[in-house]
């Protein structure tokens, strides 16, 4: 065996070892939380990964307990995530369509502005947004979260969506315009059907953000009935008197379940949308 083959075999073996270690590091904590949610008692610690006895009492307690309004928090988070996803995708798609298809004065300035604004972390604007929401009397409302999440969507998704729209031939627009189609009709009949992979990517990313967000939701929402899942789950284990970590694990599994299902069923469209949008700037 030549030195090149030996070197390639060593490199391939090392790559597999690294990948296996990374998979173990990613999967083992997930399995621990899943099995912990099925373990009797309140402690996640156990001598074995798989519990000796399985129970679903923690899942039942989440929806029957008067102390934890898990069902209400779940519906609140679902409403906020879905509404912000719809508005955010619409705003991002309209912004990227205008920047991709039209040539107007200030276009390059708008692109540069979006790029610069996207570089700043959201923490820098939290105080200003909080003051604005207080003046508008929108504190402790779900509408405040929906507006902020949806308005921030174009900052993160416009360039990727624009890159995808740039790959759609302009000849389709020109042919439709010759037949008398308006810009809105071209957008609805041509651009949208061809943008399903990009729509899937934007919808998933815009859904996941509000679904798991804690900091801004904790800043805006005050009453327990209006909390989201992240805020409610934090309150579940933040006090010294409460150490029911198996109940927390059950809630974490239920939070991850819809995101996992969406990614599993929409994986192909998600990859196509991400790679197509990144292929052209």
N, C-alpha and C positions, 0 to 999 in steps of 0.2 A: 504493500500500500504506500502510495507516494505521500510526501509531506503535505501537499495541498489537500488530499483527501482526509488525512489525519486532522489537519487544522480545521477543515470544514465540519468534520464529525464532532470535534471538541466544541466548536462554536455552536453547532446545532444542539448538542446536548446541554450546554450551558444555557442556551435560550429556553429550552424546555424546562429546565430546573427553575429558572427565574419565573417563567409563566406559571408553573405549578405553585411556587411559593406565593406569588401574587394572588392566585385564585384562592388558596387556602386563607390568606389574610383577609380577603374580601368576603368569602362565603362563611367562614367559621363564626364571626360575630353575628351574622344574620341568622344562622342556625341556632345559635345560643339564645337569641331573643325570641325566636319562634318557639323553641322548646321551653324556654322560660315562661312564656305566656300559657303554656299547657301544664306547668308544674304547680302542684298544690303549695299553699303557703304564700308568704310575702317576699321571700328572698330569692334573688336570681342565682345565688351561689349554689352549686351542687358538685358533688364528686364526679358525676358522669354527665356527659352532654345530653343524652337521652334520659328523660325522667323515668323513674320506676313506675309511676302512676300518672296517667293523663287525666286532665280535667278541663272542662270548658266553663267553669264557674266564673273565671275572671271576665270572659267575654259577656256572660250574662249579667254580671254585676255592673259593667259599664253602661248598659242600657236600662237597668232597673234601679240603680242607686239614685237616691234623692240628693246626695251630696255632689255627685259628678253629673253634669248635664251633657254627657257625651253625645247623645243623639242630637240634641240642639246644636252643639258645637259642630257636629259633622254636617248638618244641614246648612249652618251658617257658612262654613268653609266652602262647601260645594256651591252655594249660591254666589259667593264672592268670586271663586275661581272661574266658574262658567261665564259669568257676566263680564269679568275683566278679560277673559280669554276672547270672547266674541268681539268686544270693543277694541281690544288691543290688536287682534289680527286684522280687523277692518282698517284701523288707523295705519298700521304698518304697511299693509298691502296698498292702500291708496297713496301713501307717501312714496313708497318705492316705485309704484307705477308712474307717478308724476316725474320722479327723478330719472327713471329709465327711458321713458318714451318722449318726453317733452324737452325742448330746449328753450329756456327762458332766462331772463336777466336775473342774476343772483343764484343760479343753479349751483355753480361751484362753491359759492359762499355757503349755501345751505348744506352741501355735502361736508364741507370742512367744519361747519358748526356742529353737525350731528356727530362727526368723528371726535371733535374736541369734547363735547358734552358727554359722550359715551365713555371717555377716559376717566371722568371724575366719579368717585364712589357715591352711592346713594346716601351715605351717612352725612355728607356735606350739606345736603338740602333738607334734612329732616326737621331741623328747628324752624326753617322758613316755611316749610309745608305745614308744620304743626300750627304756627301762628296764623297762616292763611285759613286753615280749617277752623280754627277757633273763631276767627272773625266772621266766617261764613256759617258758624253754628253747625258744623258738620262733625264735631267730635262725638265719639261713641256712636257712630253710624256706619253701616256697611257701605253706604254710598261713597263715603270718603275714601275707603280702601279701593273700591272699584275705580273711582276716578283717577287716583294716583297710580295704581297698577296699570290701567289702560293707557294713561298719558305717557308713562315711561316706556311703553313697549316699542315705539318707533326708534328710540335711542339705541336699543340693543339689536333690533332685527332688521332695520332698513337696509343696511349694506348687504346682508346675506340675501334678503329678498330681491334687492335690486340686481345683484349678481345673477340670480336665477332668471329674472325677467329679461336680462340682457341676452340670455341664450335663446329666447324665443325669437324666431326670425321676424324682422320688421315687415317683410313682404306679406305676411298674413294681415297685418294692420292695413297696409296699403291696398290690398285686394278688397278687404271689407269696406274700406273708405270709398273705393271706387263704386261699390255697390250701394252706397248711400248710408252706410252705418255710421252712427255717431261714436264719439269717444267712449261714452258710457256703454253703448251696445257692444263695442269691441272689447271693452274690459269684461263685460258680463258673459258674452258668448264665446270669446276666444281665449282671453288671458286666464280667467278663472278655471275653466276646464283643464287647461294645460298646466296649471299651477298646483295640482293636487298634492304632489310630494312636498312642495314648499309650504302649502297651507297646513299639512299635517305636522311638519316640523315646527312652524310658528305656533300652532294651536297647542302642541304638547309642551313646548317651553313656556308659553304664556300661562298654561294651566298649572304647571308644576310650581312656578314661582309663588303665586298667591296661596297655593295649597300648603306649602311648608313654611311660609314666611312667619317669623316670630317678632322681630324687633319692631317693625312699623305697626303691626297689629297690636302689640303690647302698648305702644305709645298712644294709639288712637282710641282703642276700645277700653271702656272702663267697667261697665256692668257685666256681671257673670253671664247673663242670658245672651249677650251679644258677642261673647268671646269666640275666637276661632279654635281649631283643634290644637294648634301650636301653643297658644296662650293657656288653654285649659289643661293641656298635658304638663306644661311647666308648673302650673299651680298645683298639680296633683302631687308632685314630689318636691316642691320647693320648701314647704314648711317642715320644721323639725319633727312635728308630731306624725307626719305621714311618711312611711317608708315602704309603701306597698309597690315594690318595683315589678312584681309579676303582673299587677294590674296595668302598670305603665307599659310593660312589654306587650300586653294584649292590645292596648290602644295604638302602640307603634305599628303593630302588624296590620291593623285595620287601616291605618293611615297609608301605609306603603302598598296595600292591596290594589287600589284602583290605578295607581301610577304604574305598578308592575304589569297589570293586565293591559293597559293602554300601550306600553312599550313593547310587549310581546306581540300583540296583534298588528301594530302599526310599525314594526321595526323596518320593514323593507322600504316603505314610503318615507320613513324618517331618515334613513341613510341616503336615499336618493335625493331628498330635498336638501340635506346638509352638504353633500358632495357637489351637487349641481350649483347650489348657491355660492359655493366657495371657489368654483372653477373660473369665475370671471368677475372682475371688479368694476 
